Amino acid sequence: MNNNKVISLNQNGEHYYKQGIKKRQQNNKKEALNLLKKAHDKNPDNLDYLTEYVYVLAENGLGNEAEHIIIEQFVKDGYDIEYFYILSQINIIKHDANKAFLYGVQYSNHHPDSDYDSTLEEMFDVEIDDEKELEKEAERFIGQQIFQHLFMNAKVDDSLAYLDSLPVEIQEESEFRNLKAMAYLFLNRFDEAEVLLEKLLEDDQTDMHALSHMTLLHYHNDKIDEYEAYLKKLEVVEPLDDDARFKVGLVLNFLQKYEHAYKLLFPLYKRQKIVNFQLLHALSFSSFHIGKTEESKIYWARMQNFNPIDEKYSPWSKQQAADKISAIESYYLYDNDQHKRLLGLFLISKVEPREAIIGLPLWDHIETMDDYEKLYVTFLFQGLKLVRLGRMHIGLQLLYDLSFKDEETLLMWINVFHDLYEKYKEFDDVETYAAAALYLYPADRKLTKKSLSEMFNTTIYRLNKAIDKIKQI
């Protein structure tokens, strides 16, 4: 066959783009979505492909996901105002007149020659009396949207910088002071957060956002009495609007008050008043913990459209991890043998996701353990630099990574290591000593010096010396 006669599709996405536009014109929205996604995936920097893709996303009922993609691109492109037009059009498709209008106002404010403001007035049958106030409202609304996007995507420093770029009179409004306090909380800048929150609550004792953030502040600072007092206020006071319901629901979900959180958040989802990553994440966890597992999986699946997250962080995977941690705790951490307790702590640190350990009763038991074991916990979870335990850990990690994960082998290494350390104190070649220990105590494995030297990246000469030293202890 003459390969020159083989006709290949254009690999830059143009073929998919043209076919997608054709399907969209034929009102075949699902097929159009598949084709335009392929075009965008092949050429993600092509604005035409991106624009048509998000429009057809919105036409398929995925308008919130479309907004997320465009705001992400808006931030990536240095706050290019052109994206406000696309966001306005997306919300026209969604039949969200308020957002469509406000994005459009901000776009036309920067592009007065576009005549888009006249289009908006005609489309929504409105007359703009106070243009300055309307522009401020648009700036206020978009400021909240961009902050939330940056914050939700773990760009907290960037979200603070963006707040600081807004006009001073907008920054001084309670909503934006609350946003700044929330960012301070997540950056562990607790003193600055407290100053803001105290002033907010002094201005308005019923400010649900400030109450929520102050509850979190006391929680993080371990001020138990204050935390419980504020938590009672949150659980008793009925939020006045959807935004407050959303904020309180998120906080209660974080504090593991799942039933109350679900009652606040589910109506927002049902009415499609707010659908974003935070809401879906909170609903996935709250519904799972009140026994609605299948519903939880639906929220988790839809959440992937906003920000894909590995399933190991899902509520069911975290619960499985928590159960595994509890089983390890029960089997190892109450044993009279300290070395076995150290092994238990190591095994707990290997459970994924590591966040599953947060909030478990395990921490109460750790507080009762010996200082030596507490040091190892700090080493494992907070990165404390330690010499003796650090070297012991290197050996454990090597064995574990090489699939020598059985209890007998790992416990053998902890025993051998401590005997070695008692006699020789300083020795750096942990890899060779781990190999030597495995050679002397193979646990029915057929291990040669050659295979071990290759596995542990050492030499047979060094291995023999280590074997001799272990034999002498």
Secondary structure, DSSP 8 states (H G I E B T S, - for coil): --GGG-----TTSHHHHHHHHHHHHTT-HHHHHHHHHHHHHH-TT-HHHHHHHHHHHHHTT-HHHHHHHHHHHHHHTTS-THHHHHHHHHHHHTT-HHHHHHHHHHHHHH-GGG-HHHHHHHHHT---S-HHHHHHHHHHHHHHHHHHHHHHTT-HHHHHHHHHHS-HHHHTSHHHHHHHHHHHHHTT-HHHHHHHHHHHHHH-TT-HHHHHHHHHHHHHTT-HHHHHHHHHHHHHS--SSHHHHHHHHHHHHHTT-HHHHHHHHHHHHHTTS--SHHHHHHHHHHHHHTT-HHHHHHHHHHHTTTS---GGGSHHHHHHHHHHHHHHIIIIIT-S-HHHHHHHHHHHHTSSSGGGGTT-THHHHHTTS-HHHHHHHHHHHH----SHHHHHHHHHHHHHHTT---HHHHHHHHHHHHHHHHHH-----HHHHHHHHHHHS-TT----HHHHHHHTT--HHHHHHHHHHHHT-
